[in-house]
Amino acid sequence: MKKSIFNKGALQIHMAVFLFGFAGLFGKFLSCSPLYIVLGRTFFAFIALYLYARFISKTVLMSFGKKDFFFFILQGILLAVHWWSFFFSIRISSVAVGLVTFSTFPLFVTFLEPLCFREKFKSMDIFIAGAVFIGILLVIPEFNFSNDITRGGFYGVISGFTFAVLALVNRRNARISDSIAVAFYQNLFAALFLLIPVLFLDIPKPLLSDLPNLIILGVICTALSHTLFINSLCYIRAQTASVIAGLEPV
């Protein structure tokens, strides 16, 4: 891989991670439930991406096949589960626990990426994954599910696993579709998927004062950051991107 191409991908992933880092704070600032936080986030994200694609970048959003459509739906479900478990982890424990346990996703990517893309395992990647695993063990005070920190850590790991799978699917889609289109559809289907529990469960609705934060979360910390993240996967491996994204707690 040419150094200039790698640097382009590295710059984009660093910018994305910088924006990711602000998302966890909204889990504490917003008064609504994690389901509404994620629904609002994905809703404003796909609206922003549609407007950008339609009026600025002139991106063709409908240029994909039936197989790609399946992967877009899968991405939406993974994104919804990832963000819900992430914000739920923060809500029942702390921002620090949610971020640190979510950062297990490089561990999952290390072992899943070579299997999915028929690449060789690298000893350095395995070493880094082991270091991440040890770090998680140090965060969890006890393996007792009645402990809020342990429960928060459990949902944080779920968030990390689903994000790892999402990153691999993004790597596949980023090379056959425009990154804006990929980000648009995964946010659209995530929002549609989240409508199901929101419509049928008795969940406190967001306050009007939550709206500005939901818009910022959706447009800046989601639409922009995830477009950068997806586009970076055109130039660097998912494992490399995941290790850089693992710096988010810092």
Backbone torsions as a table, in degrees:
resi	resn	phi	psi	omega
1	MET	NA	129.4	179.6
2	LYS	-63.9	143.4	-176.3
3	LYS	-61.4	-39.4	-178.6
4	SER	-63.7	-37.6	178.7
5	ILE	-67.8	-44.5	178.6
6	PHE	-61.1	-42.9	-179.6
7	ASN	-62.1	-35.9	178.0
8	LYS	-63.2	-45.2	178.0
9	GLY	-65.9	-40.0	-179.4
10	ALA	-65.0	-39.5	178.6
11	LEU	-63.5	-42.9	-179.0
12	GLN	-65.8	-41.4	-178.9
13	ILE	-69.4	-35.2	177.2
14	HIS	-65.8	-40.3	177.1
15	MET	-64.7	-40.4	179.1
16	ALA	-63.5	-44.6	-178.7
17	VAL	-64.8	-37.4	177.1
18	PHE	-58.5	-42.3	179.2
19	LEU	-74.1	-35.5	176.4
20	PHE	-56.1	-38.0	-173.9
21	GLY	-60.0	-25.0	179.9
22	PHE	-81.8	-19.4	-173.7
23	ALA	-62.3	-40.3	-177.6
24	GLY	-60.9	-31.0	-179.6
25	LEU	-63.9	-30.9	-179.3
26	PHE	-68.1	-24.2	177.9
27	GLY	-62.9	-25.1	177.3
28	LYS	-97.0	-32.9	-177.7
29	PHE	-71.6	-39.0	-174.7
30	LEU	-79.8	138.8	-177.3
31	SER	-85.1	-17.7	-175.4
32	CYS	-79.1	170.3	-177.8
33	SER	-70.7	158.1	177.3
34	PRO	-54.4	-34.6	178.9
35	LEU	-61.6	-45.0	179.5
36	TYR	-70.7	-32.9	176.9
37	ILE	-60.9	-47.4	-178.0
38	VAL	-70.4	-39.0	177.7
39	LEU	-62.3	-46.4	178.3
40	GLY	-63.1	-39.8	-179.9
41	ARG	-61.9	-49.5	-177.9
42	THR	-70.1	-35.7	180.0
43	PHE	-62.5	-52.0	-178.8
44	PHE	-69.2	-27.2	177.8
45	ALA	-67.6	-48.5	-176.6
46	PHE	-71.6	-29.1	174.4
47	ILE	-64.6	-46.1	179.8
48	ALA	-63.1	-41.7	-179.8
49	LEU	-67.2	-37.2	178.0
50	TYR	-64.1	-46.7	-179.5
51	LEU	-62.7	-39.9	178.8
52	TYR	-65.5	-45.1	-179.5
53	ALA	-66.1	-37.2	-175.1
54	ARG	-76.3	-41.4	-170.0
55	PHE	-111.5	-18.2	-176.3
56	ILE	-112.9	-61.2	-176.3
57	SER	-83.2	-16.3	-177.5
58	LYS	57.3	35.7	179.8
59	THR	-72.6	135.6	176.3
60	VAL	-82.9	113.3	-174.6
61	LEU	-86.5	-17.9	-173.1
62	MET	-100.2	11.0	-176.0
63	SER	-91.0	81.1	176.7
64	PHE	-159.9	162.7	-178.3
65	GLY	-95.5	-179.5	-179.0
66	LYS	-63.6	-38.3	179.4
67	LYS	-64.0	-41.0	178.2
68	ASP	-63.9	-36.4	179.6
69	PHE	-59.8	-41.2	177.1
70	PHE	-60.7	-43.8	-178.8
71	PHE	-67.6	-33.1	176.4
72	PHE	-64.3	-41.6	177.3
73	ILE	-63.4	-44.3	178.3
74	LEU	-59.4	-43.4	177.9
75	GLN	-59.9	-42.1	-179.9
76	GLY	-61.7	-43.9	179.3
77	ILE	-65.1	-45.0	179.3
78	LEU	-61.6	-42.2	-179.8
79	LEU	-63.9	-42.3	179.9
80	ALA	-63.0	-46.4	-179.9
81	VAL	-65.8	-42.0	179.7
82	HIS	-58.4	-50.6	-176.5
83	TRP	-72.6	-37.1	178.4
84	TRP	-62.3	-48.5	-178.5
85	SER	-64.9	-33.3	178.5
86	PHE	-65.4	-51.1	-179.0
87	PHE	-69.6	-32.3	177.0
88	PHE	-67.5	-39.0	176.4
89	SER	-59.2	-45.4	179.2
90	ILE	-65.1	-39.7	-176.4
91	ARG	-64.9	-39.9	-175.8
92	ILE	-91.9	-11.2	178.9
93	SER	-127.3	-97.7	179.0
94	SER	-157.9	166.1	177.8
95	VAL	-61.2	-40.9	-178.3
96	ALA	-62.1	-47.2	-179.5
97	VAL	-63.6	-43.8	179.5
98	GLY	-60.3	-44.6	-178.7
99	LEU	-68.5	-43.9	-176.7
100	VAL	-66.8	-44.5	-178.6
101	THR	-73.9	-31.7	172.7
102	PHE	-60.8	-30.8	-177.7
103	SER	-72.0	8.7	171.0
104	THR	-72.5	-11.4	-172.7
105	PHE	-62.3	-28.3	173.5
106	PRO	-60.7	-32.4	177.5
107	LEU	-61.2	-47.1	-179.7
108	PHE	-67.5	-40.6	-179.8
109	VAL	-63.7	-37.8	-179.2
110	THR	-54.7	-39.6	-176.9
111	PHE	-94.3	-26.5	-177.7
112	LEU	-84.4	-36.9	-175.2
113	GLU	-61.5	-47.0	178.3
114	PRO	-61.5	-32.8	179.4
115	LEU	-71.5	-40.0	-176.9
116	CYS	-76.1	-34.0	-174.7
117	PHE	-113.6	11.8	175.7
118	ARG	55.0	49.5	177.9
119	GLU	-111.8	162.3	-178.3
120	LYS	-80.7	145.1	172.6
121	PHE	-70.5	141.9	177.6
122	LYS	-112.8	133.1	-175.6
123	SER	-60.6	-36.9	179.9
124	MET	-65.6	-38.6	178.0
125	ASP	-62.6	-41.5	179.8
126	ILE	-66.3	-38.6	177.8
127	PHE	-61.9	-45.2	179.2
128	ILE	-62.8	-41.4	179.0
129	ALA	-61.8	-40.3	178.1
130	GLY	-64.2	-39.0	178.3
131	ALA	-64.8	-39.2	177.4
132	VAL	-62.6	-43.0	-179.0
133	PHE	-62.4	-42.4	178.5
134	ILE	-63.4	-40.0	178.4
135	GLY	-60.8	-38.6	179.1
136	ILE	-66.5	-40.7	178.9
137	LEU	-60.6	-33.5	-180.0
138	LEU	-72.5	-26.6	-178.9
139	VAL	-76.5	-38.3	-176.0
140	ILE	-76.9	118.1	-176.1
141	PRO	-70.7	-37.5	-180.0
142	GLU	-160.0	150.4	-179.5
143	PHE	-89.7	66.6	-179.9
144	ASN	-129.3	115.8	-172.3
145	PHE	-70.5	-9.6	175.4
146	SER	-80.6	-12.7	177.5
147	ASN	-82.6	126.2	-176.5
148	ASP	-62.0	-35.0	179.0
149	ILE	-65.6	-42.5	178.5
150	THR	-64.5	-44.6	178.6
151	ARG	-63.1	-42.7	177.4
152	GLY	-61.7	-40.0	177.3
153	GLY	-64.6	-38.6	178.8
154	PHE	-61.2	-48.6	179.7
155	TYR	-69.6	-28.8	174.9
156	GLY	-65.3	-38.7	177.2
157	VAL	-67.3	-39.5	175.0
158	ILE	-59.2	-42.6	177.2
159	SER	-60.3	-41.5	178.9
160	GLY	-65.7	-41.7	-179.6
161	PHE	-65.2	-46.7	-179.0
162	THR	-66.5	-33.2	177.1
163	PHE	-69.3	-34.7	177.5
164	ALA	-62.5	-47.0	178.6
165	VAL	-63.9	-40.6	178.7
166	LEU	-61.8	-40.9	179.8
167	ALA	-62.2	-37.8	179.3
168	LEU	-69.7	-40.6	176.5
169	VAL	-66.6	-37.9	176.7
170	ASN	-62.0	-38.7	178.8
171	ARG	-61.8	-40.9	178.9
172	ARG	-65.6	-46.8	-175.7
173	ASN	-75.1	-31.1	-177.5
174	ALA	-64.6	-21.6	-177.6
175	ARG	-92.8	-5.1	178.7
176	ILE	-123.1	-11.8	-178.6
177	SER	-135.4	158.4	175.7
178	ASP	-65.8	139.6	-176.2
179	SER	-61.8	-32.3	178.0
180	ILE	-66.5	-41.7	178.4
181	ALA	-64.3	-41.7	178.7
182	VAL	-61.6	-48.3	179.9
183	ALA	-63.0	-39.6	179.7
184	PHE	-60.6	-50.5	-174.8
185	TYR	-71.4	-35.4	-180.0
186	GLN	-69.5	-33.3	175.5
187	ASN	-73.5	-37.6	177.6
188	LEU	-61.1	-50.1	-178.2
189	PHE	-71.7	-28.7	174.4
190	ALA	-64.6	-43.3	178.9
191	ALA	-63.7	-42.8	179.2
192	LEU	-64.5	-40.0	179.2
193	PHE	-64.0	-39.0	-177.6
194	LEU	-75.0	-18.7	177.2
195	LEU	-62.6	-29.0	-177.1
196	ILE	-61.2	-57.9	178.9
197	PRO	-66.9	-33.3	-179.3
198	VAL	-63.9	-37.9	-178.6
199	LEU	-75.4	-28.9	-172.4
200	PHE	-107.6	-10.7	179.1
201	LEU	-105.5	148.6	179.3
202	ASP	-85.3	90.0	-175.9
203	ILE	-118.4	132.9	177.8
204	PRO	-56.5	132.2	-177.4
205	LYS	-78.8	155.0	179.0
206	PRO	-64.2	154.1	174.5
207	LEU	-86.3	158.1	178.3
208	LEU	-60.3	-31.0	179.7
209	SER	-68.6	-16.7	178.2
210	ASP	-78.2	-19.6	-171.7
211	LEU	-57.7	-48.5	-180.0
212	PRO	-58.8	-41.6	179.6
213	ASN	-67.0	-37.0	177.7
214	LEU	-65.6	-37.5	178.3
215	ILE	-66.0	-45.3	178.2
216	ILE	-62.2	-44.5	179.6
217	LEU	-60.5	-41.4	-177.4
218	GLY	-74.5	-42.2	-174.1
219	VAL	-81.9	-50.9	-174.3
220	ILE	-85.2	-53.2	-173.9
221	CYS	-83.0	-2.8	-179.9
222	THR	-125.5	-65.9	-176.7
223	ALA	-58.2	-51.2	-178.5
224	LEU	-69.4	-49.6	-174.8
225	SER	-64.3	-40.9	-177.4
226	HIS	-75.8	-28.5	173.0
227	THR	-64.8	-42.6	176.8
228	LEU	-63.2	-43.4	-178.8
229	PHE	-63.2	-48.1	-178.7
230	ILE	-63.1	-43.0	-178.9
231	ASN	-65.9	-32.0	179.3
232	SER	-63.4	-27.2	-178.6
233	LEU	-72.6	-8.0	172.2
234	CYS	-75.1	-18.6	-172.2
235	TYR	-118.5	-24.4	-178.6
236	ILE	-131.1	161.3	179.5
237	ARG	-70.0	153.5	178.1
238	ALA	-62.1	-34.4	-179.7
239	GLN	-65.9	-42.0	177.6
240	THR	-62.7	-44.7	178.4
241	ALA	-61.9	-38.8	-177.6
242	SER	-68.5	-36.9	178.3
243	VAL	-65.6	-42.6	177.7
244	ILE	-64.1	-43.3	179.3
245	ALA	-65.8	-23.8	176.9
246	GLY	-65.7	-11.4	176.4
247	LEU	-78.6	-3.9	-176.2
248	GLU	-52.8	-42.6	179.7
249	PRO	-60.8	-26.7	179.3
250	VAL	-68.5	NA	NA
